Amino acid sequence: MPVRAARLHEIGGMPVIDEIDAPLDGGAFKISAAGLNPVDVSIGSGRFYAGTPETPYVIGSEAIGQTAAGARMWLRGQGLMAELVSAPAWSFEVPDGVSDALALACGVAGLTGWLAITWRAPVGPEDTVLVLGASGTLGATALQGAKLLGARRVIGAARRTEAIPACADEVFDLSSREDLPRSTLIIDGLWGEPFERALAAAANGVRVVQLGQSAGAGATILSGWVRGKMATILGHSLMAAPPEVARRGFVELCEHARAGRISLAIESYPLEDDARAWTRQASGSPGSKIVVELS
């Protein structure tokens, strides 16, 4: 039985809607919505460090799917923007009262930001938290989460300062040449020059959670910044997190979002507009979670 799917036929191209064969097992999950993330565009442009699948391939690394028994699940894997998919690497049940779109916002991007401040470097009451890239879903989650967890001060830094959540105690425009504020915890989704500036200005004993490279793959870090400040730099990748840690964090974040304690911007597109959704995600910083609806 053929099913519809969004596929990329050439690296650097645009996804198109194709009919493909359903999974041999009949499809463990019926997909209702799928999310787009920076990693999808990175893979599709040939820039992803782990390589690119052979074309054509089905795009999408997260989705919401329903089992034959009726359970609604958040799925994390590859090739998920299709009407039926086989069981992926991760599948977590979506809490009641959380929409597909909100669950996707709490998925790859939101969960990465949430685990950064709850698991990788738990926020404490004495922390001044600086979020680099606070205008996107990941950064907005980390910033709001740090505030929710009782950080002394929370600073959002981005070029699109109007998209930084209003709960920030301070907003910093990264296009400014002024020194960045002093911080005890840096959540860094940018790397490159913004991170260099943030580390140079940081407090002694600063912890850094590094989880993205939107500003560039390389950064020049002076030895004195690391040694003199007794800095701790922690790498963070969602897929490297223990599944049970990720599952617990996903439920926590969904519950906070459902209650309105964390607010996440969402843009939804029908599957027929997958190319427009892809272009929006590829724009650099859409400031919203990009969701593609399949049903």
C-alpha positions as CSV (number, residue, x, y, z in Angstrom):
1,M,0.0,0.0,0.0
2,P,1.5,3.4,-1.0
3,V,1.7,6.2,1.6
4,R,2.7,9.8,1.2
5,A,6.1,11.0,2.4
6,A,8.3,14.1,2.1
7,R,11.6,13.1,0.4
8,L,14.7,14.9,-0.6
9,H,16.0,13.9,-4.0
10,E,19.2,15.8,-4.1
11,I,21.5,17.3,-1.5
12,G,20.9,21.0,-1.3
13,G,17.5,20.6,-2.9
14,M,13.9,21.0,-1.6
15,P,11.7,18.1,-0.3
16,V,8.8,16.9,-2.5
17,I,5.8,14.8,-1.7
18,D,6.2,11.2,-3.0
19,E,4.2,8.0,-2.7
20,I,6.3,5.3,-1.2
21,D,5.7,1.7,-0.1
22,A,4.4,1.4,3.4
23,P,6.7,-0.3,5.9
24,L,6.8,-4.1,5.6
25,D,5.4,-4.5,9.1
26,G,2.4,-2.4,8.0
27,G,3.6,0.7,9.9
28,A,4.0,0.6,13.6
29,F,2.9,4.2,13.9
30,K,0.3,6.3,11.9
31,I,1.9,9.8,11.8
32,S,-0.3,12.9,12.4
33,A,2.4,15.6,12.6
34,A,6.2,15.9,12.2
35,G,8.7,18.5,13.2
36,L,11.6,20.1,11.4
37,N,14.8,21.0,13.1
38,P,18.2,22.6,12.2
39,V,19.7,19.1,12.0
40,D,17.3,18.2,9.2
41,V,18.5,21.1,7.1
42,S,22.1,20.4,8.0
43,I,21.7,16.8,6.8
44,G,19.9,17.9,3.7
45,S,22.5,20.4,2.8
46,G,25.4,18.0,3.2
47,R,26.8,19.9,6.3
48,F,26.0,17.3,9.0
49,Y,29.1,15.9,10.7
50,A,27.8,12.4,10.7
51,G,27.1,12.3,7.0
52,T,24.0,12.3,4.7
53,P,21.7,9.4,3.7
54,E,21.7,8.2,0.1
55,T,19.1,10.1,-1.9
56,P,16.2,10.0,-2.2
57,Y,15.4,9.8,1.5
58,V,12.4,10.6,3.7
59,I,13.2,13.7,5.8
60,G,12.1,14.3,9.4
61,S,13.8,13.3,12.7
62,E,10.8,13.6,15.0
63,A,7.0,13.0,14.8
64,I,3.8,12.3,16.6
65,G,2.4,8.9,15.8
66,Q,-0.4,6.6,17.0
67,T,0.0,2.9,17.7
68,A,-2.5,0.3,16.6
69,A,-3.7,0.3,20.2
70,G,-4.4,4.1,20.1
71,A,-1.5,5.3,22.2
72,R,-0.1,8.7,21.0
73,M,3.7,8.8,21.0
74,W,6.5,11.3,20.4
75,L,9.0,9.6,18.1
76,R,12.7,10.3,17.6
77,G,14.6,8.7,14.7
78,Q,15.0,9.2,10.9
79,G,12.7,9.2,8.0
80,L,9.6,10.2,10.0
81,M,7.8,12.6,7.7
82,A,5.6,9.9,6.2
83,E,2.1,8.7,6.9
84,L,3.2,5.3,8.2
85,V,6.6,4.5,9.8
86,S,8.2,1.6,11.5
87,A,9.2,1.9,15.2
88,P,12.1,4.5,15.6
89,A,14.9,4.6,18.1
90,W,12.8,6.5,20.8
91,S,9.1,6.6,21.4
92,F,7.7,8.4,24.5
93,E,4.0,8.7,25.3
94,V,2.5,12.2,25.0
95,P,0.8,13.4,28.2
96,D,-3.0,14.0,28.0
97,G,-4.0,17.5,27.1
98,V,-0.8,18.3,25.0
99,S,-1.4,18.9,21.3
100,D,0.7,17.3,18.6
101,A,2.3,20.7,17.8
102,L,3.1,21.5,21.5
103,A,4.5,18.0,22.0
104,L,6.8,18.5,19.0
105,A,8.0,21.9,20.4
106,C,8.8,20.0,23.6
107,G,10.7,17.4,21.5
108,V,14.1,17.7,19.9
109,A,14.6,21.4,20.4
110,G,12.7,21.9,23.7
111,L,13.9,18.8,25.3
112,T,17.6,19.6,24.5
113,G,17.2,22.9,26.2
114,W,15.4,21.5,29.2
115,L,17.9,18.8,29.8
116,A,20.7,21.3,29.5
117,I,19.5,23.1,32.7
118,T,18.0,20.1,34.6
119,W,20.4,17.3,33.9
120,R,23.6,18.3,32.2
121,A,24.2,21.4,34.4
122,P,21.4,21.7,36.9
123,V,20.5,25.4,37.6
124,G,20.9,26.5,41.2
125,P,19.6,29.6,43.1
126,E,23.0,31.4,42.9
127,D,23.3,31.0,39.1
128,T,23.4,33.8,36.6
129,V,22.4,32.0,33.4
130,L,23.3,33.3,30.0
131,V,21.5,31.7,27.1
132,L,23.3,32.2,23.7
133,G,20.6,31.9,21.0
134,A,17.6,32.6,23.2
135,S,15.3,33.5,20.3
136,G,14.7,29.9,19.1
137,T,12.8,27.1,20.6
138,L,15.8,25.5,22.3
139,G,17.1,28.7,23.8
140,A,13.6,29.9,24.8
141,T,13.1,26.6,26.7
142,A,16.4,26.9,28.5
143,L,15.8,30.5,29.4
144,Q,12.3,30.0,30.7
145,G,13.3,26.7,32.4
146,A,16.2,28.4,34.2
147,K,13.8,31.1,35.5
148,L,11.3,28.5,36.6
149,L,14.0,26.6,38.5
150,G,14.9,29.7,40.5
151,A,18.1,31.0,39.0
152,R,19.2,34.3,40.5
153,R,19.3,36.0,37.1
154,V,18.6,34.9,33.6
155,I,20.0,36.7,30.5
156,G,18.9,36.0,26.9
157,A,21.3,36.8,24.1
158,A,20.4,36.8,20.4
159,R,20.4,39.0,17.3
160,R,16.6,38.9,17.1
161,T,16.1,40.3,20.6
162,E,12.3,40.8,20.0
163,A,11.9,37.0,20.0
164,I,13.6,36.4,23.4
165,P,11.0,35.4,26.1
166,A,9.7,38.3,28.2
167,C,10.7,36.6,31.5
168,A,14.4,37.3,30.8
169,D,15.9,39.6,33.5
170,E,18.2,41.1,30.8
171,V,18.3,41.0,27.0
172,F,21.5,41.3,25.1
173,D,21.8,42.1,21.4
174,L,24.6,39.9,20.0
175,S,25.0,42.4,17.1
176,S,26.3,44.9,19.7
177,R,30.1,45.1,20.3
178,E,29.6,45.6,24.0
179,D,31.0,43.1,26.5
180,L,28.6,40.3,27.3
181,P,27.3,40.1,30.9
182,R,29.1,38.1,33.5
183,S,27.5,34.7,34.0
184,T,28.1,31.5,36.1
185,L,26.3,29.2,33.6
186,I,26.3,29.5,29.8
187,I,23.9,27.6,27.7
188,D,25.5,27.8,24.2
189,G,23.6,26.9,21.0
190,L,25.8,29.2,18.9
191,W,29.6,28.5,19.4
192,G,31.9,30.6,17.3
193,E,32.5,34.3,18.1
194,P,29.5,34.7,20.5
195,F,30.8,31.9,22.7
196,E,34.3,33.4,22.7
197,R,32.9,36.7,24.0
198,A,30.7,35.0,26.6
199,L,33.5,32.9,28.0
200,A,35.9,35.8,28.2
201,A,33.3,37.7,30.3
202,A,32.2,34.8,32.5
203,A,32.7,34.4,36.2
204,N,35.2,32.2,37.9
205,G,33.9,28.6,38.1
206,V,31.7,29.1,35.0
207,R,29.9,26.0,33.7
208,V,29.2,25.8,30.0
209,V,26.7,23.5,28.2
210,Q,27.6,23.4,24.5
211,L,24.8,22.1,22.3
212,G,24.9,23.8,18.9
213,Q,26.9,25.7,16.4
214,S,24.6,28.1,14.6
215,A,27.3,30.8,14.6
216,G,30.0,28.5,13.2
217,A,31.7,25.2,13.7
218,G,34.9,26.7,15.1
219,A,35.8,28.9,18.1
220,T,39.2,30.2,19.4
221,I,39.3,29.6,23.2
222,L,42.2,31.1,25.1
223,S,43.8,28.8,27.6
224,G,43.7,31.5,30.3
225,W,39.9,31.6,30.0
226,V,39.6,27.9,30.8
227,R,42.4,27.6,33.3
228,G,42.1,31.0,35.0
229,K,38.3,30.8,35.4
230,M,38.4,27.1,36.3
231,A,35.8,26.6,33.6
232,T,33.9,23.4,33.0
233,I,32.8,22.8,29.4
234,L,30.1,20.1,29.0
235,G,29.1,18.8,25.6
236,H,25.4,18.0,25.2
237,S,23.6,16.0,22.6
238,L,20.0,14.8,23.0
239,M,20.7,11.4,21.4
240,A,23.6,10.8,23.8
241,A,21.3,11.3,26.8
242,P,20.1,8.1,28.6
243,P,16.6,7.2,27.2
244,E,15.0,7.2,30.7
245,V,16.5,10.7,31.4
246,A,15.1,11.9,28.1
247,R,11.7,10.3,28.7
248,R,11.4,11.9,32.2
249,G,12.5,15.3,30.9
250,F,10.0,15.1,28.0
251,V,7.1,14.5,30.4
252,E,8.2,17.3,32.7
253,L,8.6,19.8,29.9
254,C,5.2,18.8,28.4
255,E,3.5,19.3,31.7
256,H,5.1,22.7,32.2
257,A,4.1,23.8,28.7
258,R,0.5,22.4,29.2
259,A,0.2,24.5,32.4
260,G,1.6,27.6,30.6
261,R,4.7,27.9,32.8
262,I,6.8,27.6,29.6
263,S,5.5,29.1,26.4
264,L,6.8,28.1,22.9
265,A,6.0,29.7,19.6
266,I,4.8,27.3,16.8
267,E,4.2,27.6,13.1
268,S,2.2,24.8,11.4
269,Y,2.1,23.8,7.7
270,P,0.2,21.1,5.8
271,L,2.2,18.3,4.2
272,E,1.5,19.9,0.8
273,D,3.5,22.9,2.0
274,D,6.5,21.0,3.1
275,A,8.9,23.0,0.8
276,R,7.7,26.2,2.4
277,A,8.2,24.7,5.9
278,W,11.7,23.6,4.9
279,T,12.5,27.1,3.6
280,R,11.3,28.6,6.8
281,Q,13.4,26.2,8.9
282,A,16.4,26.9,6.7
283,S,16.1,30.6,7.1
284,G,18.5,30.4,10.1
285,S,16.4,31.4,13.1
286,P,12.6,31.1,12.5
287,G,12.0,31.8,16.2
288,S,9.2,29.1,16.2
289,K,8.9,25.4,16.1
290,I,8.2,24.3,12.5
291,V,5.5,21.6,12.4
292,V,4.2,19.8,9.4
293,E,0.7,18.3,9.7
294,L,0.1,15.0,8.0
295,S,-3.5,14.4,9.1
